[in-house]
């Protein structure tokens, strides 16, 4: 299963430990999490359903990210 952890860059730097914990625990359940930064987000990923995650943890302050998913 594919998953995204979505953060703003500045918050990802502060929360590296938490991101690692989510990733480690996800692997125990067969979830491969990938960090996606809002600043680097490519809306084209949203148009290609093959690349969408099956699960997303949105830790960004930008509610638009949740709406796009």
DRENRODREN-861392 format. One record per residue (C-alpha): y, x negated, z negated. Coordinates in nm, 2 decimals. Example, Ala and Ser with C-alpha at 12.3 -4.5 7.8 and 13.67 -1.06 7.14 Angstrom:
<nodes>
       c2       c1       c3
    -0.45    -1.23    -0.78
    -0.11    -1.37    -0.71
</nodes>
This chain:
<nodes>
       c2       c1       c3
     0.00     0.00     0.00
     0.35    -0.12     0.09
     0.64    -0.09    -0.15
     1.01    -0.19    -0.16
     1.22    -0.28    -0.46
     1.58    -0.21    -0.36
     1.86    -0.40    -0.53
     2.22    -0.51    -0.47
     2.22    -0.89    -0.44
     2.42    -0.95    -0.76
     2.19    -0.73    -0.96
     1.87    -0.88    -0.82
     1.99    -1.22    -0.94
     2.03    -1.08    -1.29
     1.70    -0.89    -1.29
     1.47    -1.15    -1.14
     1.23    -1.12    -1.43
     1.20    -0.74    -1.40
     1.15    -0.76    -1.02
     0.87    -1.01    -1.08
     0.71    -0.79    -1.34
     0.71    -0.49    -1.10
     0.56    -0.71    -0.83
     0.29    -0.85    -1.05
     0.19    -0.51    -1.19
     0.20    -0.36    -0.84
    -0.06    -0.61    -0.72
    -0.30    -0.49    -0.99
    -0.29    -0.15    -0.82
    -0.29    -0.27    -0.46
     0.08    -0.23    -0.41
     0.25    -0.51    -0.22
     0.62    -0.49    -0.32
     0.89    -0.66    -0.12
     1.25    -0.71    -0.24
     1.50    -0.54    -0.01
     1.87    -0.62    -0.07
     2.12    -0.35     0.02
     2.34    -0.61     0.18
     2.06    -0.72     0.42
     1.92    -0.37     0.48
     1.87    -0.29     0.84
     1.88     0.08     0.92
     1.66     0.01     1.22
     1.38    -0.03     0.97
     1.43     0.33     0.88
     1.38     0.44     1.24
     1.04     0.26     1.27
     0.80     0.47     1.06
     0.54     0.20     1.08
     0.76    -0.02     0.87
     0.86     0.23     0.60
     0.72     0.17     0.26
     0.48     0.42     0.09
     0.67     0.37    -0.23
     1.03     0.26    -0.31
     1.20     0.17    -0.63
     1.57     0.20    -0.58
     1.77     0.01    -0.84
     2.09     0.01    -0.64
     2.41     0.19    -0.73
     2.43     0.31    -0.37
     2.28     0.66    -0.36
     2.28     0.64     0.02
     1.97     0.42     0.00
     1.78     0.70    -0.17
     1.90     0.95     0.09
     1.78     0.73     0.38
     1.43     0.71     0.24
</nodes>
